[in-house]
């Protein structure tokens, strides 16, 4: 069986091969742009942003594996073979990493880590007292999938009050949850810190905008680990400058990488991270893909298959 890889650049192929050799030694790995590759011989692909039309020229293809939890760059292909299962990469390690990142981001906002980082970069002893303990801030997690639920668990373990919102009703033990458009404003009104973990869909495009921020308590914080197309950057900056938002942690952007001249880089209330919130290691992703291929061989259903109706 042949697995074609387009993730991390051609220089990453030896590492991919080493990891797959541990968990799927019978799998032959080839690089996406290998000139000797016969498209008709390809069984599987592991990709992030495939060239439009290429996947449609692989008649033997049995599954498409995204190299991350998001598959925006794959479904953007107008010729994507829709009958082939598209599997989002969500190994258990990814949910743990997301929980760790969200917890760190929330604590960073509560403790004003950005202010301390700026002071250190300038060699300034900027003594201040944080006005709140984390246990005095209610965190609202918007998006209660696997990553959202793990984030909720980890925040609650630190004694931080958490509420949740999702498109459809979710029952989370010990957590007050809200659902649908009718309950969103009531949810937002309670969020001292809003964590966005929603997928990229037409419904969520441009969601993080001035009207939404106006429904948050004055001085709320924002942790954005969903998708870059969800945020309206001018509205974020305006909300920060007015004090409606007190600080934001942004891990996703549109486009990526973030442009060098973006005002987000230097804003004193913004922390920028390079889309690393939940990225599992290549070893972890290789094990996940190998397990999925083994499931296919046994005739078992695949996990985390992209649903075009839901958009994730």
C-alpha positions, 0 to 999 in steps of 0.5 A: 500500500502506498501513502503519499505525504504532503505535510511539513515539506519534503525535508520532513519525509524521512521523519514521517518514514521513520515514524510509520516504520514503527507502526505500519512497516508494510506501508510505502511512503512517497512524497507528494511531488515525487516525479516517479509517482504513479497516481493510479497506485496511491491508496492513501494521502496525508495532506494539509493543502493539496494542489487542486485537482490532484486528488481526483486523479488518484482512482485507487484512493481509499482515504484522505487524511488531513494532517491537522484537525482542520481540513479547510485547505482540503475541502477548498479543492473544487475537484475533491472526490467527495465519495472518499472519506476525509479523516480529520486528524484528532488523536487523543494527544491533540485534545490533551494539547488543546486543553493544556494550551487553553488552560495556559491562555486563560491563566495568562489573561488572568495574570496579565502575562503579556504585560509582564513579557513587555516589561521584561523585553524592556528591562522594566520592573513593572510591579502590579497586582492582578485584580482577580484570581482565576477562580473569580473569572467565569470561562465560557467555552464555545464549542463542546467537541472533544477538544472543548470538553478536554479544555473544560475538564482541565479548567475545572480541575483548577477551580475555574468556573466554566460554562459551555455553548454549542450549536446543538444541545450537549450534556456536560456533567457539572457544567451549565451549557447553552445551545443554539442561537437563541441561547448564545447571548445569555451565554456570552453575558456570563463570559469573563473570558471567552474561548472559541473552539468552533470549526470553520463553517459558513455559520462561524465565518466572521463570528468574532465581531463587534456585535458579539464583543458587545454582548460580553461583560466589559473588560472580557478576555478572548482566547481564539483557537478556532479558525482564522476566518472567524475573527474580524481583526479590526473589530478586535482591535477596536474592542481592545482600544475601547476596553470592551476586551481587556486582552486576547490570545490569538492562535489562528489567522486568515491568511497564515502566516500572519502578515509582518505588518499586522498591528496584532504583532505589537498591540500591548493587549494581544498575544500571537501564537503561530497556530500551535495550540493542539498540533500533535507530533508527527509520531502521534499523527503517524500512529493515528493514521496507521490505526485508521488504515488498520480499521479500514482493513478490518472493515471498521468505521473511521473516526472523525470523518468530515461531514460536509453537512455540518462543515466539520 
